[in-house]
Amino acid sequence: MSLLGAWDTDPTPPTTTQPHGESGRGLHLVDAYADDWGWFQVNGTAGKYVWCEPKAVPF
């Protein structure tokens, strides 16, 4: 199992939105390519950590 993650300074929970221009596609990509994903607020900071487990792809 491999996990990928990203941290940002916005404590707002991640949500999917309609993609527009160069933004709004992040969670759509995560949904398409991950078996599972989630998030949690980072203690002591105004931020969050979003993680995902990419789908296993046979070679």
PEKALIN-V67664 format. One record per backbone hydrogen bond with DSSP energy under -0.5 kcal/mol. CO is the residue of the C=O (numbers start at 0). NH is the residue of the N-H. Records with the same first field share a line. If there is no record, write none. Layout:
BEGIN
CO->NH ; NH
END
This chain:
BEGIN
3->51
5->49
7->47
8->10
19->22
22->19
24->28
25->29
26->30
27->31
28->32
29->33
32->54
35->52
37->50
39->48
40->42
41->44
44->46
46->41
47->7
48->39
49->5
50->37
51->3 ; 53
52->34 ; 35
55->57
END
